[in-house]
Amino acid sequence: MTALDGWENFYVLVGSSAGALIGWQFVVMTLLADMPMAQSDAQAGNAFGTPNVVHFGVVLFLSAIVVAPWNSMTIVTVLWGLAGLGGMMYAVVGVWRMRSQTIYRPVFEDWLFYGLFPIAAYAMLILSACAVCSHTRPALFVFGAAVLLLLFIGIRNAWDMVMYHVFVTRRKQREADRDQSA
């Protein structure tokens, strides 16, 4: 399958990064699990935490299928198109979850990185899957850009989530503990 020749190192690097970041995300969530949580916290976790693992998982999945020794591009293209379609639907659900959660009011940057950019990345996957037969080389570059965009979105969002918990949630918890002991 000569169309993907030369891409192996890219996807091994990107896929292994996504796998490591999935593990990191679980470690962070385990560390934050000791904090008191309300129902609204769970809603915010569904809106802001779960999508990161989904994006990292999609990157890992796509990287794995691209480096697998297929006989033709057909199955790879179908799988990445389906991943794009499923991701697009999930991203739309994520936007709905952002709007419906009540613990945090998203700002412009949140709408970009939790809404618009993931939708754009998944749209890029769908479009590149549709174009791979007629424009193979450009479609592969769009596919690579979409995978990398999902990885960067996940990194940025995971960092954003950790910073929120460290600087906002922990501070509120300390203030509540201080008020309770006074």
C-alpha positions as CSV (number, residue, x, y, z in Angstrom):
1,M,0.0,0.0,0.0
2,T,2.2,2.8,-1.3
3,A,-0.1,5.7,-0.4
4,L,0.8,5.4,3.2
5,D,4.5,4.8,2.7
6,G,6.5,7.3,4.7
7,W,3.7,8.0,7.2
8,E,4.6,5.1,9.6
9,N,6.9,7.2,11.9
10,F,4.4,10.0,12.1
11,Y,1.6,7.7,13.2
12,V,3.7,5.7,15.6
13,L,4.8,8.9,17.3
14,V,1.3,10.5,17.3
15,G,-0.4,7.2,18.4
16,S,2.0,6.5,21.2
17,S,1.6,10.1,22.4
18,A,-2.1,9.7,22.5
19,G,-1.8,6.5,24.4
20,A,0.5,8.0,27.0
21,L,-1.8,11.0,27.3
22,I,-4.8,8.8,27.9
23,G,-2.9,7.2,30.8
24,W,-1.9,10.7,32.1
25,Q,-5.6,11.8,31.9
26,F,-6.6,8.8,34.1
27,V,-3.8,9.5,36.6
28,V,-5.0,13.1,36.9
29,M,-8.6,12.2,37.3
30,T,-7.6,9.7,40.0
31,L,-5.8,12.4,41.9
32,L,-8.8,14.7,41.6
33,A,-11.2,12.0,42.7
34,D,-10.6,12.8,46.4
35,M,-12.2,16.2,46.0
36,P,-15.9,16.5,47.0
37,M,-18.2,16.4,44.0
38,A,-21.7,17.4,43.3
39,Q,-24.0,16.3,40.5
40,S,-23.1,19.5,38.6
41,D,-19.4,18.5,38.8
42,A,-20.3,15.2,37.1
43,Q,-22.1,17.2,34.3
44,A,-19.0,19.4,33.9
45,G,-16.8,16.3,33.8
46,N,-18.9,14.9,30.9
47,A,-18.7,18.2,29.1
48,F,-15.0,19.0,29.7
49,G,-13.2,15.9,30.8
50,T,-14.6,13.0,28.8
51,P,-14.0,14.5,25.4
52,N,-10.3,14.6,26.0
53,V,-10.1,10.9,26.4
54,V,-12.4,10.4,23.4
55,H,-10.1,12.6,21.2
56,F,-7.0,10.8,22.5
57,G,-8.7,7.5,21.8
58,V,-9.6,8.5,18.3
59,V,-6.0,9.5,17.6
60,L,-4.8,6.2,19.0
61,F,-7.3,4.3,16.9
62,L,-6.6,6.1,13.7
63,S,-2.9,5.8,14.2
64,A,-3.2,2.1,14.7
65,I,-5.3,1.5,11.6
66,V,-3.0,3.6,9.4
67,V,0.1,1.6,10.4
68,A,-1.6,-1.8,10.2
69,P,-0.6,-3.9,7.1
70,W,-3.8,-3.6,5.0
71,N,-4.0,-4.8,1.5
72,S,-5.7,-1.7,0.2
73,M,-6.7,1.8,1.3
74,T,-10.4,1.0,1.2
75,I,-10.9,-0.4,4.7
76,V,-8.6,2.3,6.1
77,T,-10.6,5.0,4.4
78,V,-13.9,3.6,5.5
79,L,-12.7,3.3,9.1
80,W,-11.3,6.8,9.2
81,G,-14.5,8.2,7.6
82,L,-16.6,6.4,10.2
83,A,-14.4,7.7,13.0
84,G,-14.9,11.2,11.6
85,L,-18.6,10.8,11.4
86,G,-18.8,9.3,15.0
87,G,-16.5,12.0,16.3
88,M,-18.6,14.7,14.6
89,M,-21.7,13.4,16.3
90,Y,-19.9,13.2,19.7
91,A,-18.5,16.7,19.3
92,V,-22.0,18.1,18.7
93,V,-23.2,16.2,21.8
94,G,-20.2,17.7,23.7
95,V,-21.4,21.2,22.7
96,W,-24.8,20.4,24.0
97,R,-23.3,19.1,27.3
98,M,-21.3,22.4,27.6
99,R,-24.4,24.4,27.3
100,S,-26.5,22.3,29.7
101,Q,-24.0,22.0,32.6
102,T,-24.4,24.6,35.3
103,I,-21.1,24.6,37.3
104,Y,-19.0,26.6,34.8
105,R,-19.8,29.2,32.3
106,P,-17.7,28.5,29.2
107,V,-15.8,31.4,27.7
108,F,-14.9,32.0,24.0
109,E,-11.7,29.9,24.3
110,D,-13.7,27.0,25.7
111,W,-16.2,27.2,22.7
112,L,-13.2,27.1,20.4
113,F,-11.3,24.2,21.9
114,Y,-14.2,22.1,23.2
115,G,-16.6,22.9,20.3
116,L,-15.5,24.4,17.1
117,F,-12.0,22.9,16.7
118,P,-13.1,19.3,17.4
119,I,-16.0,19.7,15.0
120,A,-13.5,21.0,12.4
121,A,-11.1,18.2,13.0
122,Y,-13.8,15.5,12.6
123,A,-15.1,17.3,9.5
124,M,-11.5,17.2,8.1
125,L,-11.5,13.4,8.7
126,I,-14.8,13.0,6.8
127,L,-13.7,15.2,3.9
128,S,-10.3,13.6,3.6
129,A,-11.9,10.1,3.6
130,C,-14.2,11.3,0.8
131,A,-11.3,12.8,-1.2
132,V,-8.7,10.0,-0.8
133,C,-9.6,8.2,-4.0
134,S,-9.3,11.3,-6.3
135,H,-6.7,13.4,-4.4
136,T,-4.7,10.8,-2.3
137,R,-1.7,12.9,-1.3
138,P,-3.6,16.0,-0.2
139,A,-6.2,13.9,1.5
140,L,-3.5,12.1,3.5
141,F,-2.1,15.5,4.6
142,V,-5.5,16.7,5.7
143,F,-6.0,13.4,7.5
144,G,-2.6,13.9,9.3
145,A,-3.5,17.5,10.2
146,A,-6.9,16.4,11.6
147,V,-5.3,13.7,13.8
148,L,-2.6,16.2,15.0
149,L,-5.3,18.8,15.7
150,L,-7.2,16.3,17.8
151,L,-4.1,15.5,19.7
152,F,-3.3,19.2,20.4
153,I,-7.0,19.8,21.3
154,G,-6.8,17.0,23.9
155,I,-3.5,18.3,25.3
156,R,-4.7,21.8,25.6
157,N,-8.1,20.8,27.1
158,A,-6.5,18.4,29.6
159,W,-4.1,21.1,30.7
160,D,-7.0,23.6,30.9
161,M,-9.0,21.2,33.1
162,V,-6.1,20.5,35.4
163,M,-5.4,24.2,35.8
164,Y,-9.1,24.9,36.6
165,H,-9.1,22.2,39.3
166,V,-5.8,23.3,40.8
167,F,-6.4,27.1,40.8
168,V,-10.2,27.4,41.1
169,T,-11.7,24.2,42.6
170,R,-8.9,23.7,45.2
171,R,-9.0,27.4,46.2
172,K,-12.8,27.1,46.8
173,Q,-12.3,23.9,48.8
174,R,-9.6,25.6,51.0
175,E,-11.8,28.6,51.5
176,A,-14.7,26.4,52.5
177,D,-12.5,24.4,54.9
178,R,-11.1,27.6,56.4
179,D,-14.7,29.0,56.9
180,Q,-15.8,25.7,58.4
181,S,-12.9,25.6,61.0
182,A,-13.4,29.3,62.0
